[in-house]
Every structure is written in C-alpha cells, then in structure tokens.
Amino acid sequence: MLKIPTDMTPEQRLKRLAAILARGVRRYHRRLRRSESRPEKEVSESSPAGLEVPGNPRLSVSRRFGV
C-alpha cells in the first residue's frame, strides 16, 4: 500500500490519485488489446478429468492483517 505523505496539498494528492488511476486504465486497455489479438481456443463441453472434488475437502483460510 502506498503511503501518502502528510505534507502533500489536496491538489498534489488529487494529481497523484489521477496518475495512479490513469496507469490502471492504460494497463487494462493493454491487456484487453492483447486478449483480443489472441485467437480463442475451442473449449470442450466436458473434460475427462472433470472438476469434481473427491471426498470431503477441507477449507483453509489464512488471515491477513492490515488489508
């Protein structure tokens, strides 16, 4: 997580936020163009391996503090 210096003016914070959002929008469009340029793979209706989980699966969750 980025730490915002407390000595930044509201205008500086807004400019920094705009730069971060613009970077994200550019990254999104770059990924979108890449995915459009790749030919789609044909997906079969079912797989011999399947997606079933055998038995009674255990659920495990990790704790992350500060998120």
Residue pairs with C-beta under 8 A, 6 or more apart in sequence:
2 20
4 13
4 16
8 16
